[in-house]
Amino acid sequence: MSIGQTFLGLLESSPRHGYDLKRAYDERFGRSRPLHFGQVYATLSRLLKNGLVEVDGVEPGGGPERKRYAITDAGVTDVSRWLAQPEKPEPYLQSTLYAKVVLALMTGRPAADLLDSQRAEHLRLMRELTRRKVDGDLAEQLICDHALFHLEADLRWLELTAARLDDLAKEVTA
């Protein structure tokens, strides 16, 4: 996810301080991985340098002065362009998991065990996401559903690969 474009989208509704941007971002998008303050201010600095935001006001605080940031017209154009552009689907053609299966077969290690342990890890994470989904608001439910659908696709691949393991072993050891 582009933190810069997300900040621009958040600033479009109203100017905010860095702390407020971090809080809004973490609430909506970063529940599992909240932003570090250094990342927030580095991103704001880059947006400022690129003319996508401006300092809308400065207030004294208990420590450094508190800057309030506002989106510029160029920032609105940038976030509009970003929102209109479809995300590139990730085809996973260079899968680490696939590489591990092939290397296990090539080196005489038990690839079926690797698939079993990966299946168990996927199922563990799916249970955790399902619990989060039950307790979460609509935003949390949607992000958990997104992850669950990807994990389900991975499980289908694990099952298919397990069913074809003998054929794959013949092919990679030939």
N, C-alpha and C positions, 0 to 999 in steps of 0.2 A: 504494500500500500504506500502511496506517496503521501508522506506526512505534510510536505509543503502544500500540495493541492488541497489536502484535507483541512489544513489551517485556513487556507483562503476561503474554502466553503464555509467554515465556521465564522470567519470574520465578515462574510457577506451580510449576515443578519445584523451585526453590530460590532463596533470596536471593542477590543478586549485586551486585558493585560496578559502577559505570558502565563502567569499562574492560572488565570481563568481558561485560557486555551488548553493548557495541559489537563485541567480538570474536565473540561467538556470532551476532549479527545479520549481520555481514559474512560469516561462514563459511557461513551458511545462506541468506541472502537478498540480500546486498549485494555479491556477488563482482564484479559489473560496476560498481557504484556504491557503494563503502563510505561509511558515515556519517562525518561530521565530528564531532569530540568536542563542539563547541559545540551541535550538533544533539542529541546524546545527552543532555547535561546540561540543555538547554532542555526536552526532552521529559520527562525525569525530574522536573524542577521543576514542570511542568504536571500530571503525574500525581500528584505529592505534594500540590499545591495542591487538586486535585480529590478527594483522599482515596482514590485508587485504589492508591497505594503508600505505604509508610511507611519511615522510616529504621530499619533493624533493628540497626544497630551503627555505631560510628565508630572507626576505627583511625588511629593516627598514621602518617604516610608521610614520604617525603623532601621533599614539598612540602606542599600542603594536606592536611587530614585526609581519609581515605578513608571515604566513606559506603557502607554496604551497604544495599541496598534490598530490601524484601519486598512482595509483593502483599497487599492487604487483602481482606476478604470482598467489599467493593464492587468491587474490581478483578477478582476472580474472576467475579462476576456480570456485569460489563461485558464481559470477554473472552468469556464463554459466550454472551452475547447477540450479540456481533459474529460469533463463529464460526457461530452458527445462522442468521444472516441471509445469504441468497444475494446475491452481487454482481450489480449491475445490468449486464446485457450492454451493451457499447458498440456501438451501431449505426453509428457513423461517418457520420451523415447530414450533417454539416457538414465534410466532408473538405477539407483544404487542397489535396490533390492534384487533386481534382475542380475546385475553384475555379481552380487554375492552368490546367487543360486548357480550361475554358470561357473564361477571360480570354485565353489564347493565341489561341483561335479568334476571339474578339470583336475582338482587336487585330491580326489578320492575321499572327500569329507561327506558326511551325511546331509545332503541338501534337503531331504524330507524333514529332518529335525529342524533345520533353519526355517523352513516354511511353517512348521508347527509352532515354533516359538514366536514367529512373526504374527501368526494368526492369533495366538494368545494375547500378544501385546495389542493388536488391533481391537480385539474384543474387550480388553480391559479399558482401553481409551473410550470405546463406544459406550460402555457402562457409565463411565465418569461423565461423558458428555450428555448422556440421557438423564442422569441425575441433575446436572446443571440446568438442562432444558426444563425439567419439571419445576424447579424452583425459580426460574428466570422470568423476566419480563419478555415482551414480544421480540425486542431486539436480540436478547440473549438466545431465545428460542430459534430465531432465524439463523444466527451465526452458528449455533450448535447443529442445526439441520444441515447447513452447508458442509460442515466438517463430517457429519455422519454419512452423508451421501457419498463423499469422497472415500471414506473408510469402507463403505459397503462395496464400492467399485474395486478397491484394493483387495477386499476379501474374495470377490468373484475371481480376480486375477490369481490370487493364491490358490484357490481351489482348482482352477483350470491348469495352472502350472503343476500342481501336485499330480493331477490326472495325466499330464504329459511328461512327467519327470523321466521315465524310462527312455522315451523317444529323444528327449533333449540330451540325456546322458550319452546316448549313442552318437548323436550329432556332434557334441562338443569334444568327445574323446576320440573321434575318428581322425 
